[in-house]
Amino acid sequence: MRRLLNLAATLLAAFTIAGSAAQGGEIREDRRISQPSPAQLAAVESLVKMPIDVFQPSVFAGPNGRSIPYRLLSPAAQSQAKLPLVIALHASGGVGTDNVSQVGPFIRSWAAPSIAREFPAYVVVPQFPTRSANYTGEGINRAAAPSDHLVDVLALVEGLKQRLPIDPQRVYLVGFSMGASAAIIAAATKPKTFAGGVAFSGVPPQRGLAKQAAKVPFLIVHGTGDRENPYAASRSWADALARAGGSPMFVTYDGMDHKVSPDQFLAPEWRTWLFSQRAPR
């Protein structure tokens, strides 16, 4: 519990509540070990079994004639106030067109009663028919480049902002693995669109894009034992963001392989940090 409270305090101190970046050039760090409790493991298992019906299916016709399936989680209680929009981007295992596979247990966590109650938001879960990010290089030089369908997702976001009561200053990116890679690329591509993001175990884009992405507050979470997406590449991206004037938050899980640590599935701390970010008007 003490570690969770310390992490929450560190995250909330990482950026100003107004959502603008803290004084640039500094990486805010926290180191942890993935030691989930039985209750946390049971919570993940419950998410695996959770029906996805609350995520309503739809299909978006993109500007280039391509269609992209997606699901939308809407707040249980309708409100007059505008609410955040979370773009939840799936890993490579969700690639396809069935409009089901992209809604994995980590994404389903947004519909868990405790999370839905504390963090009311619209959560859109697009499904990429092909990979959303393709990788080149090895080790510290690993880099991600976007697929054409990322353009379609950005157009979907703009469409949702027009037809739903969404706060344009509170549009957030969250992803794991390939989805984390796509989230970082999206922030670099459209920095004025997004108020903040959280990337779990992703591959960053070419480091030259850090100057654009540094304008978007980001929390990066990665395990040092990740052999699929190198930890060193994420760390080099954080260094590039700091050199570009950003203040990324970087959480290291010592020894953890390629996964989201079970203690993070229903953790309120990173969501509290994320929802405190605001994009400039």
TORRO-495202 format. One line per 3 residues: number of its first residue (from 1); their letters; for each residue x, y, z of N, C-alpha, C. Coordinates in pm, 1 decimal. Each point is the difference from the previous one (the first is absolute). Example, Ala and Ser with C-alpha at 12.3 -4.5 7.8 and 13.67 -1.06 7.14 Angstrom:
<atoms>
1	AS	1319.0,-569.0,780.0,-89.0,119.0,0.0,90.0,120.0,0.0 ~ -35.0,105.0,-72.0,82.0,119.0,6.0,-77.0,109.0,73.0 .
</atoms>
This chain:
<atoms>
1	MRR	82.5,-120.5,0.0,-82.5,120.5,0.0,86.2,126.0,0.0 ~ 109.4,-3.4,78.6,87.0,117.2,5.7,59.7,30.2,-136.9 ~ 38.5,-107.8,-73.3,56.3,21.8,-132.9,-103.0,61.3,-92.5 .
4	LLN	-127.0,-43.9,9.4,-104.9,57.1,-82.8,-19.7,147.8,29.5 ~ 0.8,33.7,128.1,-17.4,140.1,37.0,118.1,83.7,-46.9 ~ 121.1,-56.6,11.2,117.4,72.3,-47.1,-6.5,21.9,-150.1 .
7	LAA	-44.3,-103.0,-73.1,-11.7,13.9,-144.3,-102.4,105.8,-35.9 ~ -113.5,-1.5,69.6,-103.4,99.8,-28.3,54.4,140.5,22.3 ~ 71.3,19.9,110.5,56.0,132.2,29.1,100.4,41.3,-105.9 .
10	TLL	82.4,-96.0,-43.9,99.1,31.1,-103.0,-66.6,37.4,-130.6 ~ -103.8,-76.9,-37.9,-69.6,28.0,-125.2,-66.8,136.9,2.4 ~ -67.3,29.2,109.8,-72.8,126.2,7.3,94.7,118.9,4.9 .
13	AAF	121.7,-22.5,47.6,98.4,108.3,2.6,71.9,15.9,-132.6 ~ -16.9,-98.0,-88.6,78.5,0.7,-122.8,-35.0,116.4,-91.4 ~ -127.5,37.1,-4.6,-45.2,108.5,-85.0,-95.7,89.4,78.5 .
16	TIA	-17.2,120.3,-44.9,-93.0,89.4,68.3,-141.9,-48.1,-21.3 ~ -87.6,27.7,98.1,-140.0,-41.4,-10.6,-65.5,61.0,-122.5 ~ 47.2,114.7,-42.4,-58.0,64.1,-117.8,27.1,-78.5,-126.5 .
19	GSA	96.2,-93.3,5.0,22.4,-84.9,-114.8,115.3,43.3,-86.2 ~ 54.1,116.3,20.3,116.1,39.4,-77.8,122.3,-67.6,57.8 ~ 105.3,-16.0,-82.2,117.8,-73.1,45.9,69.7,74.5,111.4 .
22	AQG	57.6,-75.9,91.5,82.8,59.8,103.2,126.7,52.4,-65.4 ~ 84.8,67.6,79.1,122.3,53.8,-56.7,73.4,-110.8,-72.4 ~ 36.8,26.1,-128.0,51.5,-103.1,-88.3,137.3,-49.0,37.8 .
25	GEI	40.0,-108.3,-68.8,132.8,-52.0,14.9,19.8,-98.4,112.7 ~ -106.2,-52.8,57.9,13.6,-89.7,114.2,-90.1,-121.7,-15.5 ~ 55.6,-118.4,27.8,-78.8,-122.3,1.8,-39.2,-28.5,144.1 .
28	RED	-129.7,-12.0,25.4,-48.6,-33.9,133.7,-7.1,-151.6,10.1 ~ 72.4,-60.0,91.3,16.1,-145.0,1.0,-55.9,-67.0,125.2 ~ -42.8,-125.3,-20.1,-39.7,-85.3,110.9,38.5,-143.0,-37.0 .
31	RRI	54.9,-74.2,92.4,39.0,-139.2,-24.9,-82.6,-91.9,89.0 ~ -44.4,-112.3,-60.0,-86.1,-91.7,72.7,35.8,-143.4,-34.2 ~ -56.1,-93.0,71.0,8.3,-142.3,-29.4,-142.5,-52.3,-11.7 .
34	SQP	-25.4,-80.2,-102.2,-133.6,-54.4,-19.1,-21.2,-116.4,95.6 ~ -68.9,27.0,108.3,-33.2,-100.9,100.0,-149.5,8.8,31.7 ~ -83.4,-39.2,-94.4,-145.0,14.9,19.4,-51.7,-85.1,114.0 .
37	SPA	-97.4,53.3,69.2,-63.4,-70.9,109.0,-101.6,-100.0,-55.9 ~ -43.5,-95.6,79.7,-106.0,-92.5,-45.2,-126.1,74.2,-45.0 ~ -32.7,108.1,68.6,-118.9,76.8,-38.3,17.8,64.2,-137.5 .
40	QLA	118.9,49.3,-29.1,26.1,61.2,-130.2,-3.4,-103.7,-111.0 ~ 53.5,-117.5,26.1,-4.6,-107.4,-99.1,-143.8,-45.2,-24.6 ~ -78.5,-5.5,106.5,-140.6,-37.8,-13.9,-76.5,105.2,-79.4 .
43	AVE	36.2,127.3,19.4,-66.1,107.7,-73.4,27.3,-11.5,-149.0 ~ 124.4,-33.7,-36.6,33.6,-17.8,-141.1,-78.9,-116.5,-58.0 ~ -11.0,-108.8,74.6,-75.5,-116.1,-47.4,-146.5,36.4,-21.8 .
46	SLV	-54.2,84.7,85.5,-139.6,41.8,-17.1,-16.8,83.9,-125.6 ~ 101.5,77.4,-34.0,-5.7,81.0,-121.9,6.6,-88.0,-124.5 ~ 76.5,-108.3,8.2,6.9,-94.4,-111.4,-138.9,-54.8,-31.3 .
49	KMP	-78.8,-24.1,103.1,-133.2,-59.7,-15.7,-109.9,104.0,-21.7 ~ 32.1,128.6,12.9,-102.0,104.2,-10.6,-56.7,7.6,-141.9 ~ -131.9,0.6,-15.7,-59.8,20.0,-132.8,34.8,139.0,-53.7 .
52	IDV	5.4,10.8,-131.2,36.2,129.6,-59.3,-122.3,74.1,-54.2 ~ -119.7,-46.8,35.7,-122.1,58.7,-55.8,-13.7,148.8,29.8 ~ 56.9,46.9,111.8,-13.7,142.1,33.0,80.7,87.4,-96.4 .
55	FQP	92.6,-61.4,-72.3,71.2,70.9,-105.5,-78.8,-18.7,-129.0 ~ -73.5,102.3,-39.4,-90.2,-11.9,-113.9,76.8,-2.2,-132.4 ~ -30.7,-97.6,-89.0,73.1,-10.7,-126.4,-49.0,98.6,-105.2 .
58	SVF	91.0,42.9,-84.4,-33.5,87.1,-111.7,112.9,-8.5,-102.3 ~ -20.6,64.7,-112.9,101.8,3.8,-105.6,12.3,142.9,-48.4 ~ 123.2,45.5,-14.0,27.0,136.5,-45.9,51.7,-5.0,-142.9 .
61	AGP	-64.0,78.6,-87.0,46.0,12.3,-137.8,101.5,112.9,-6.0 ~ 124.8,-35.1,-21.0,107.9,97.8,1.4,0.5,91.5,-120.5 ~ 79.3,104.9,4.9,2.4,99.6,-106.9,58.7,-52.1,-130.6 .
64	NGR	70.2,-112.0,5.6,63.7,-53.5,-120.5,-71.2,-124.2,-52.4 ~ -125.0,-16.7,40.8,-77.4,-113.8,-48.2,24.2,-127.8,76.4 ~ 84.2,2.8,100.5,24.1,-117.6,83.2,-97.1,0.4,118.1 .
67	SIP	-41.3,-118.4,41.9,-87.6,-13.6,116.3,79.5,-56.2,116.2 ~ -34.5,45.8,118.6,67.7,-49.5,118.9,-104.0,-31.3,107.3 ~ -4.8,-125.2,47.6,-94.1,-33.1,107.0,45.6,59.2,133.2 .
70	YRL	-96.0,30.5,83.8,35.3,49.5,133.2,-112.6,-30.1,97.3 ~ 33.4,8.8,128.3,-98.9,-12.8,107.0,7.8,123.4,87.9 ~ -114.1,36.3,56.2,-7.9,121.2,81.4,-65.4,-30.4,133.6 .
73	LSP	72.4,31.6,106.3,-54.7,-6.8,135.5,-46.5,139.8,38.4 ~ -128.6,12.3,33.1,-55.0,128.9,40.1,-22.4,1.5,151.0 ~ 3.3,118.1,62.8,-23.4,8.2,145.2,-136.4,-56.9,36.7 .
76	AAQ	-5.9,-67.4,113.0,-126.2,-60.6,44.6,-104.1,106.5,29.1 ~ 43.1,109.8,60.7,-91.3,109.9,33.8,22.6,115.5,-96.1 ~ -104.0,41.7,-68.1,11.4,112.5,-91.2,14.5,129.7,78.8 .
79	SQA	84.5,87.3,-51.0,27.6,125.7,69.9,-5.3,115.7,-98.2 ~ -34.4,117.2,50.6,1.0,120.1,-83.3,143.1,46.9,-26.6 ~ 89.8,-36.5,90.6,139.0,42.6,-14.5,69.0,-81.2,-108.5 .
82	KLP	93.8,64.7,-67.5,79.7,-71.1,-98.7,101.9,-88.1,71.5 ~ 21.8,-118.9,-55.4,84.2,-100.1,65.0,122.5,-32.4,-84.9 ~ 100.6,-62.7,61.2,119.6,-36.9,-75.6,-29.7,-107.6,-104.3 .
85	LVI	87.7,-5.0,-99.6,0.8,-108.2,-97.4,132.7,-72.8,13.3 ~ -6.5,-131.5,20.9,119.5,-83.4,8.0,8.1,-84.0,-126.7 ~ 110.9,8.7,-71.5,23.9,-85.3,-115.6,85.7,-116.2,48.0 .
88	ALH	-59.7,-118.0,10.1,67.9,-119.7,51.2,46.3,-82.7,-119.7 ~ 130.8,-10.4,-17.5,57.3,-64.0,-118.8,55.3,-138.4,33.6 ~ -38.6,-96.8,-79.0,28.0,-140.6,29.9,138.5,-43.9,-47.4 .
91	ASG	43.6,-114.3,55.0,126.0,-62.3,-39.6,-20.6,-80.0,-129.5 ~ 107.4,-61.0,-49.5,-5.8,-68.1,-129.9,-97.8,-117.4,-0.1 ~ -26.4,-58.4,116.7,-94.6,-110.6,6.3,-142.4,39.9,-33.7 .
94	GVG	-29.2,128.8,-1.1,-134.7,46.6,-30.9,-21.0,36.8,-145.1 ~ 103.2,-14.0,-84.4,-12.6,34.6,-141.6,-107.1,-86.3,-66.0 ~ -84.9,62.4,-82.8,-104.2,-75.1,-69.8,-117.8,88.5,-32.4 .
97	TDN	-113.1,-62.1,-29.6,-121.5,74.1,-34.6,-123.0,-55.5,71.2 ~ 20.6,-86.0,102.3,-115.1,-60.3,66.8,-66.3,93.2,100.7 ~ 64.4,111.2,31.1,-50.6,98.5,95.9,-21.3,-61.3,138.5 .
100	VSQ	85.5,-95.1,33.6,-4.7,-66.9,129.8,139.6,-12.7,59.7 ~ 93.0,-46.1,-83.5,132.9,-36.4,49.5,75.9,116.4,61.5 ~ -33.8,121.5,-38.7,75.4,116.0,51.6,-34.7,34.1,144.4 .
103	VGP	-110.8,-56.5,51.4,-45.5,34.5,135.1,53.6,-103.9,98.9 ~ 129.7,8.3,27.8,62.2,-92.2,93.3,-27.6,36.8,144.1 ~ 50.0,-80.0,95.4,-28.0,24.1,142.2,44.0,136.8,49.2 .
106	FIR	114.3,48.1,-47.8,46.9,130.5,46.3,-94.0,111.0,-45.8 ~ -47.6,-8.9,-122.0,-96.0,99.2,-50.3,-134.1,-14.2,71.0 ~ -39.5,-122.6,29.6,-127.1,-21.0,71.2,1.4,62.5,139.5 .
109	SWA	117.5,24.2,53.2,9.1,58.3,133.9,-72.2,133.8,9.7 ~ -14.2,70.0,-112.1,-71.5,128.7,3.1,-147.9,-18.6,34.3 ~ -52.0,-121.4,-21.9,-141.0,-27.6,30.6,-18.9,-60.2,138.3 .
112	APS	108.8,-28.8,70.9,-11.7,-51.9,136.2,-73.1,103.1,85.7 ~ -93.1,-41.5,86.5,-82.2,96.0,75.2,80.0,107.1,72.6 ~ 110.0,-38.0,66.6,77.6,99.1,76.2,63.5,103.4,-90.9 .
115	IAR	48.0,-42.7,-118.1,64.8,92.1,-93.9,-104.1,86.6,-70.4 ~ -108.0,-61.9,-46.0,-104.4,75.8,-69.3,-61.6,106.5,90.3 ~ -11.1,-31.5,127.6,-58.3,95.0,95.0,96.1,116.6,28.8 .
118	EFP	127.1,-31.9,18.0,96.8,103.5,37.2,51.3,80.1,-119.2 ~ -3.2,-62.3,-118.8,55.4,65.3,-118.4,-100.5,-5.7,-115.2 ~ -113.6,68.8,13.2,-98.7,-1.6,-108.2,57.3,63.8,-125.9 .
121	AYV	-15.6,-70.3,-111.0,57.6,47.2,-126.1,-60.8,-80.1,-114.0 ~ 16.5,52.1,-120.5,-24.5,-77.8,-119.7,131.3,-69.9,-33.8 ~ -7.4,-129.9,-21.7,119.7,-77.4,-32.3,-20.6,-64.6,-136.0 .
124	VVP	77.3,41.7,-98.8,-12.2,-56.1,-133.5,113.8,-99.2,-22.0 ~ -37.1,-115.6,-56.0,96.8,-108.0,-21.4,-2.2,-38.5,-147.6 ~ 77.2,68.9,-82.5,4.8,-35.6,-142.6,75.0,-131.1,-20.4 .
127	QFP	-37.2,-72.9,-104.7,72.9,-121.6,-35.2,73.7,22.4,-131.4 ~ 129.4,-20.4,2.1,80.2,18.8,-119.3,-5.0,-126.2,-86.3 ~ -41.7,11.4,-126.8,-2.4,-116.3,-89.6,140.5,-52.1,-31.5 .
130	TRS	99.3,87.4,9.7,139.9,-39.3,-11.8,73.6,61.9,118.5 ~ 127.2,-26.1,11.2,75.2,57.2,111.5,-11.7,152.9,0.6 ~ -12.4,56.6,119.1,-5.5,146.2,12.5,138.5,60.8,-0.9 .
133	ANY	101.8,-80.1,31.2,138.2,47.3,1.1,91.2,-113.4,-44.7 ~ 97.2,32.9,-83.6,97.2,-97.2,-48.1,138.5,39.9,49.2 ~ 81.3,-99.2,31.7,126.0,25.1,68.9,121.1,-22.1,-90.6 .
136	TGE	102.1,80.0,24.4,129.5,-17.3,-64.0,108.2,14.4,106.3 ~ 120.4,-53.0,-30.1,111.1,14.3,92.3,-7.4,-98.6,114.9 ~ 105.3,-1.1,79.5,9.2,-91.9,112.1,44.8,73.7,125.8 .
139	GIN	-27.1,-60.1,115.2,48.3,53.3,126.1,-38.3,144.7,21.5 ~ 97.5,79.5,40.4,-26.0,140.6,29.7,-43.3,77.0,-123.4 ~ 29.1,-51.7,-119.0,-35.1,67.7,-124.8,-134.2,-43.9,-57.9 .
142	RAA	-71.5,-84.1,71.5,-131.8,-43.2,-45.7,-89.8,122.1,-15.1 ~ -74.0,6.1,-113.1,-87.2,114.8,-24.8,-126.8,-45.5,-70.1 ~ -108.9,73.2,22.6,-130.8,-33.0,-55.7,-41.6,103.5,-103.1 .
145	APS	-66.6,-48.3,-104.5,-57.5,87.2,-102.3,-147.4,-34.8,-14.6 ~ -86.3,98.2,-28.0,-144.8,-25.5,-2.7,-46.3,-68.8,-127.0 ~ -110.8,-73.5,11.0,-68.6,-52.7,-118.0,-100.4,104.0,-48.2 .
148	DHL	-57.7,-24.6,-117.4,-98.9,93.7,-54.7,-122.8,12.1,88.8 ~ -32.2,-106.4,72.4,-123.5,1.0,78.2,7.0,92.8,121.8 ~ 118.7,43.2,38.5,7.7,95.5,110.4,-65.9,131.8,-41.1 .
151	VDV	9.8,34.8,-127.0,-68.5,119.7,-51.9,-150.9,-14.1,17.5 ~ -50.6,-120.8,-25.3,-143.9,-24.4,15.8,-44.0,16.5,145.2 ~ 83.3,-46.3,92.5,-33.3,13.1,141.9,-2.6,146.8,41.3 .
154	LAL	95.2,78.3,-48.7,0.9,142.9,31.8,-125.2,68.3,-54.3 ~ -45.7,-42.6,-118.1,-124.3,54.8,-55.3,-120.4,-43.8,83.4 ~ 1.5,-123.8,49.3,-106.9,-49.4,87.8,-8.6,84.4,126.2 .
157	VEG	113.5,33.9,56.9,2.5,82.9,120.8,-66.0,134.6,-26.6 ~ 32.1,60.8,-111.2,-60.4,130.4,-33.2,-150.9,-13.6,-17.6 ~ -44.1,-109.9,-60.5,-143.4,-22.0,-17.0,-72.3,-16.8,132.1 .
160	LKQ	60.2,-73.3,92.7,-61.7,-19.0,131.1,-6.8,130.8,77.1 ~ 100.5,83.5,-12.7,0.1,129.4,68.0,-113.8,89.1,-49.4 ~ -41.9,-19.2,-123.5,-106.6,82.4,-56.6,-138.6,-48.2,41.4 .
163	RLP	-15.6,-130.8,21.4,-135.9,-50.1,26.3,-26.7,-40.7,144.4 ~ 102.5,-1.2,85.0,-18.5,-36.9,140.0,41.9,115.5,90.9 ~ -55.9,5.3,121.6,38.5,107.2,93.8,138.4,-25.9,60.0 .
166	IDP	102.4,21.0,-81.1,138.3,-26.5,38.4,72.0,131.0,25.3 ~ 75.7,3.6,107.2,82.2,116.4,31.8,124.0,-2.8,-89.5 ~ 12.5,94.2,-93.7,113.8,-3.7,-92.5,134.6,19.4,68.3 .
169	QRV	0.1,46.9,124.3,124.6,15.3,73.4,39.6,-126.2,75.8 ~ -84.9,-103.2,-9.2,26.8,-122.1,77.7,-16.1,-123.0,-89.1 ~ 79.5,-4.9,-104.3,4.1,-115.0,-90.4,131.8,-72.3,26.1 .
172	YLV	-7.8,-127.6,37.6,116.1,-73.2,50.1,29.3,-125.0,-82.3 ~ 126.0,-39.9,-0.7,47.3,-119.7,-68.1,49.6,-101.5,103.3 ~ -40.0,-125.5,-17.1,49.0,-107.4,86.3,23.2,-122.0,-88.0 .
175	GFS	114.9,-66.4,16.5,24.5,-119.4,-79.8,102.9,-90.8,62.6 ~ -6.9,-126.7,-39.9,98.7,-99.7,40.3,66.5,-57.6,-124.3 ~ 131.9,-20.0,5.4,77.0,-62.4,-106.0,-17.7,78.2,-131.3 .
178	MGA	-49.7,-64.7,-105.3,-21.0,71.0,-126.2,-91.2,120.7,20.5 ~ -99.3,-14.5,87.3,-89.7,112.3,27.6,70.7,115.6,66.3 ~ 97.7,-29.8,86.0,80.2,106.3,61.4,84.1,70.4,-105.0 .
181	SAA	54.6,-78.3,-93.8,78.4,58.2,-109.0,-86.3,96.2,-81.9 ~ -121.4,-44.2,-33.8,-91.2,84.2,-77.8,-40.7,124.2,78.0 ~ -16.4,-13.9,132.0,-38.2,114.6,83.4,107.8,107.0,-2.4 .
184	IIA	126.0,-41.3,10.4,109.6,96.8,-1.9,8.3,68.1,-135.6 ~ -15.9,-78.6,-107.9,3.8,57.0,-134.8,-114.2,99.6,-18.4 ~ -119.7,-35.1,49.1,-114.9,90.7,-13.2,26.3,132.0,70.5 .
187	AAT	61.4,-7.0,117.7,31.8,122.5,74.2,99.4,86.0,-75.4 ~ 96.0,-63.6,-67.2,98.2,75.5,-77.5,-61.7,56.6,-127.5 ~ -99.3,-71.9,-54.6,-63.2,42.5,-124.5,-97.3,115.3,22.0 .
190	KPK	-78.8,-8.3,107.9,-103.0,100.5,29.8,12.2,46.6,144.9 ~ 109.6,65.9,35.6,21.2,35.4,141.7,-106.4,91.6,58.5 ~ -65.1,81.9,-83.3,-101.8,90.4,51.5,-131.9,-70.4,29.0 .
193	TFA	-15.9,-122.2,-48.5,-124.5,-74.8,18.8,-7.5,-65.1,136.5 ~ 115.5,-39.2,55.3,1.5,-85.4,118.7,54.5,72.3,122.9 ~ -68.4,-24.0,113.2,40.4,62.9,125.5,104.2,-82.0,74.3 .
196	GGV	10.7,-129.6,-31.3,96.2,-84.2,68.7,-14.8,-143.7,-44.8 ~ 95.4,-83.2,41.0,-5.7,-140.4,-38.7,78.4,-88.2,94.3 ~ -32.4,-128.9,-5.0,70.7,-101.4,78.7,36.3,-114.0,-93.6 .
199	AFS	128.3,-32.8,-5.6,50.4,-103.1,-90.8,63.2,-112.6,81.1 ~ -56.7,-120.3,-10.9,51.9,-117.4,68.2,76.9,-86.9,-99.2 ~ 131.2,-10.7,19.1,83.8,-95.2,-74.3,-6.7,18.2,-151.0 .
202	GVP	9.0,123.5,-45.5,-5.2,26.5,-142.5,137.0,17.7,-63.2 ~ -1.6,27.7,-129.9,120.1,35.7,-75.2,-18.5,143.1,-47.4 ~ 93.2,90.2,29.4,-16.4,139.5,-38.9,30.3,22.3,-147.9 .
205	PQR	-41.9,113.0,-53.3,34.4,32.5,-139.2,143.5,50.7,-9.5 ~ 38.8,41.6,-119.9,131.3,59.8,-17.4,17.0,115.0,97.9 ~ 116.6,8.3,62.2,20.6,94.3,109.1,-11.4,145.3,-43.9 .
208	GLA	11.9,23.8,-130.4,-15.1,135.8,-50.1,-139.1,56.7,19.1 ~ -99.1,-87.5,25.0,-137.0,46.5,23.0,-23.7,44.9,143.5 ~ 101.4,-13.8,84.1,-16.7,34.7,141.5,-35.0,147.2,19.3 .
211	KQA	50.2,85.6,-87.4,-27.5,142.9,15.3,-149.4,27.5,-8.1 ~ -70.9,-70.4,-89.2,-144.8,17.1,-10.9,-72.0,-69.1,115.0 ~ 41.3,-121.8,32.0,-68.9,-77.7,102.9,23.2,54.8,139.6 .
214	AKV	108.8,74.5,20.6,32.6,51.7,133.5,-106.9,93.8,53.3 ~ -85.1,50.9,-88.2,-104.7,92.0,42.4,-115.6,-73.0,69.5 ~ -4.6,-132.6,-12.5,-108.5,-77.9,58.0,51.4,-73.9,124.2 .
217	PFL	-54.0,26.2,118.8,42.5,-72.8,119.9,-19.6,-150.5,-16.1 ~ 104.5,-77.5,28.8,-7.5,-144.4,-19.3,58.2,-74.6,118.0 ~ -68.0,-108.1,35.7,50.0,-96.4,97.1,39.7,-125.2,-77.0 .
220	IVH	125.0,-41.1,13.7,51.3,-118.6,-67.7,28.3,-106.6,105.3 ~ -51.8,-121.3,-22.4,18.3,-110.3,93.6,63.4,-116.2,-75.5 ~ 111.2,-54.0,53.1,69.3,-106.4,-74.1,77.8,-87.9,97.0 .
223	GTG	8.4,-129.6,-32.1,77.2,-94.0,79.2,138.6,-21.3,-57.9 ~ 99.1,-10.0,86.3,138.0,-16.3,-47.1,23.1,-137.4,-63.1 ~ -86.9,-98.2,30.0,15.6,-133.0,-56.8,-77.2,-21.3,-129.1 .
226	DRE	-49.5,105.6,-60.7,-80.0,-9.5,-122.9,91.5,-34.2,-118.1 ~ -18.0,-119.4,-57.5,80.9,-41.3,-114.6,-71.9,21.6,-132.5 ~ -126.7,36.3,6.0,-76.7,23.0,-122.6,12.9,145.0,-45.1 .
229	NPY	-25.1,93.2,89.5,19.1,142.9,-26.2,106.7,49.8,97.0 ~ 118.4,32.6,-47.9,112.8,26.9,89.2,-22.7,117.0,95.5 ~ 28.9,-25.8,124.9,-5.2,105.4,101.3,90.7,116.9,-38.1 .
232	AAS	117.6,-30.2,-53.5,98.3,104.4,-32.2,-55.3,100.7,-99.7 ~ -85.5,-45.3,-93.2,-56.8,91.2,-98.3,-95.0,99.8,66.5 ~ -83.1,-50.2,92.5,-89.9,89.3,73.8,79.4,102.7,79.4 .
235	RSW	107.1,-47.4,60.9,81.3,90.7,80.3,65.2,107.0,-86.9 ~ 45.1,-39.0,-118.9,61.2,98.1,-89.4,-102.9,102.9,-47.4 ~ -126.9,-44.9,-12.4,-107.4,92.9,-37.6,-25.2,101.9,110.8 .
238	ADA	-1.7,-47.6,124.0,-16.6,92.1,112.6,114.2,101.4,4.2 ~ 121.9,-45.5,-26.3,114.6,91.3,-4.5,-18.3,103.6,-110.0 ~ -50.6,-45.5,-116.6,-21.7,92.0,-112.4,-107.8,102.8,33.9 .
241	LAR	-106.7,-43.4,69.1,-104.6,93.5,41.1,55.5,105.6,94.5 ~ 83.6,-43.1,93.9,58.8,94.5,95.1,90.4,99.2,-71.3 ~ 79.0,-47.8,-95.7,87.0,90.7,-75.8,-81.8,100.5,-80.9 .
244	AGG	-121.5,-43.4,-40.4,-86.5,87.4,-79.4,-81.5,95.5,86.7 ~ 18.4,-7.5,131.6,-69.8,92.2,89.4,-118.7,-59.3,71.2 ~ -25.9,-128.7,-18.6,-111.2,-64.3,68.6,40.3,-49.9,137.5 .
247	SPM	-100.0,-44.3,76.0,23.8,-57.4,132.6,-76.7,-130.1,13.7 ~ 43.1,-103.8,-72.8,-73.8,-126.1,6.1,12.7,-66.7,135.6 ~ -103.2,-76.3,36.5,3.8,-84.6,118.3,35.8,-140.0,-47.2 .
250	FVT	99.2,-62.3,63.9,45.8,-131.4,-43.6,-2.7,-95.7,119.1 ~ -83.3,-104.0,-10.5,-10.4,-99.9,105.7,66.5,-128.2,-48.6 ~ 103.2,-42.6,70.0,73.6,-121.7,-32.6,-43.5,-113.5,92.0 .
253	YDG	-31.9,-115.3,-60.0,-23.3,-121.8,76.3,123.2,-88.5,-15.7 ~ 79.0,-7.6,102.3,123.4,-77.5,-5.7,-28.9,-148.1,-22.3 ~ 60.3,-55.0,-107.1,-11.6,-142.2,-29.1,-127.3,-43.6,-69.3 .
256	MDH	-98.2,87.6,-18.1,-127.8,-40.2,-59.1,13.6,-19.6,-150.2 ~ -68.9,-103.6,-53.0,2.7,-26.1,-143.3,-107.1,82.8,-71.6 ~ -38.0,-43.2,-119.8,-89.4,78.8,-84.9,-145.8,-17.0,43.4 .
259	KVS	-45.5,88.1,86.9,-137.6,-7.7,47.9,-34.5,127.7,75.4 ~ -128.5,13.9,31.6,-45.0,100.0,96.2,-3.3,-69.4,134.9 ~ 69.2,55.0,97.3,1.1,-61.3,132.2,-142.3,-6.4,55.1 .
262	PDQ	-40.6,-113.0,56.8,-137.2,-14.1,50.8,-42.0,108.9,97.9 ~ 95.1,58.3,72.0,-37.5,104.7,94.8,-44.4,128.5,-68.8 ~ 19.1,8.6,-132.8,-36.9,120.9,-73.1,-137.4,-6.8,-66.5 .
265	FLA	-57.7,-119.5,-11.9,-126.2,-14.3,-73.4,-110.0,88.6,58.5 ~ -17.0,-3.8,131.0,-105.0,78.1,65.0,57.5,111.5,87.1 ~ 126.0,31.1,-18.4,63.2,103.6,82.5,-57.4,137.5,-31.8 .
268	PEW	-43.8,73.7,102.3,-51.3,134.9,-24.8,109.6,103.4,-17.7 ~ 124.6,-29.6,45.1,103.8,103.8,4.9,32.9,56.8,-137.8 ~ 26.6,-87.2,-97.4,38.2,53.3,-130.8,-119.5,64.5,-70.3 .
271	RTW	-118.9,-49.1,28.1,-118.8,62.8,-58.7,-25.7,137.5,62.5 ~ 24.2,12.5,129.8,-13.9,130.4,65.5,95.1,100.4,-62.6 ~ 124.0,-43.1,-20.2,96.9,88.5,-65.7,-48.2,37.2,-140.0 .
274	LFS	-41.8,-100.6,-77.7,-41.0,24.9,-138.0,-116.7,97.2,-6.6 ~ -102.4,-21.8,83.9,-119.4,82.7,-6.1,23.2,140.7,57.3 ~ 114.8,21.8,62.5,30.8,135.4,47.7,63.5,86.7,-109.1 .
277	QRA	34.0,-61.1,-112.2,63.4,75.7,-109.0,-104.1,74.9,-83.3 ~ 36.5,116.3,-42.6,-85.6,83.1,-84.9,82.7,53.9,-116.3 ~ -54.7,-10.5,-120.2,66.0,59.3,-116.2,-22.9,150.1,0.8 .
280	PR	95.6,77.7,-49.2,-20.7,145.7,-8.3,-119.1,32.4,-89.6 ~ -68.0,105.4,34.3,-112.5,44.8,-83.2,50.9,59.1,-131.7 .
</atoms>
